[in-house]
Amino acid sequence: MLLALLVGCAPAPSEEAAACVSPDEVSWDAFGDGFFTTWCRSCHSASTADRRGAPEGLDFDTLAEVRAAAAAIEQSVLTDQDMPVGGGLAADDRALLQAFLACDDDATSTATESPPPAAGTLTRDEVVARADTALAEGLPRADATFDVYVGILTEHGEPTCPFRLRLDAYQSTFAGCTTTRGWVFAGLTLRESGAEDGGLREWMAGDGFINDADGQRGVLGGELEWWAADPGDGPRAWWQTLRGTWGWEWEPGWYGEVPSFSLSYDGVWDGAEVTATVEGGITLGGASVYLDGVTVDSLAAPDAPVSGALLVRDDVGSWYTLVLREDGSGCGEIVDPAGVALGEGCPAWGPALASLRETP
């Protein structure tokens, strides 16, 4: 069943920035050099020792190199939104990048190609503090995100704004509206639901916003997908993927921070016993982390992950790596981008583990 939950006609970021309207603001000097320094060169640079899987020769140190790879950049960052690895870009950043790629031939640049900034500026304690900030509100869940979204529509929508609600379906009836209580709905969401592989699969995509009566924003941008095996007496397998920016400033927890993320989960839930692995990045509270195969096992270690690595990004896009010891402590040695060991770090894993233990 495909349901179109229409809440307006706000243009997508790519539509807003498709034309070159202000080349001075998105020139290499004013935007491009800083953007690729912050988001890309920690992997895509000729001077990067650990490229973390980035293809050799695909570097963005110079304007010429960016021009040569413009099509690939547009596909991976703007279309697929699976780059950068530390989490999806905010809509404003995507719009500026789209404009930069569109305006490049017209933009003037007096830049001399500058080398990537020196890495290794964070201390061990600062790395742990950033990890704690990004994980403090728990990890976004696709199923929970959808449930909150439907709750907002049910509680604050009206019969003609933004849709007419029936018990058996959601139907869209208006394109962009303000309720009598001052809530604004704009944009588009799509939903697909059905049985698959012995369970129920759900998918939702969004591009829009919801503002409450006080002007607090809600953002729906990207894709959510989740699957869980049918309930039974035994363990319940599940997986989820989330991409983009979703959140509501009037909600508690990570919702209120309106984070950007690109995450995938798979696991087995059996009451209090949980095994799960999470892969991907999240930017929340101004801090960006990447969870590299972080695995939890409530039987082996109830209070911390048992394997994987946590990467933390600094202000210029360089990554610090904490490889977890397999002793259930949640701790590990922190290594800076140049490979220098900074000492042991033990992030606060509690909120993230609580998210993974929710019933799928």
Secondary structure, 3 states (H helix, E strand, C coil): CEEEEECCCCCCHHHHCCCCCCCCCCCHHHHHHHHHHHHCCCCCCCCCCCCCCCCCCCCCCCHHHHHHCHHHHHHHHHHCCCCCCCCCCCHHHHHHHHHHHHHCCCCCCCCCCCCCCCCCCCCHHHHHHHHHHHHCCCCCCHHHHHHHHHHHHHHHCECCEEEEEECCEEEECCCCEECCCCCEEEEEEEEEEEEECCEEEEEEEEEEEEECCCCCEEEEEEEEEEEEECCCCCCEEEEEEEEEEEEECCCCHHHHHCCEEEEEEEEEEECCEEEEEEEEEEEECCEEEEEEEEEEECCCECCCCCEEEEEEECCCCCEEEEEECCCCCCCEEEECCCCCEEEEECCCCHHHHHHHCCCC
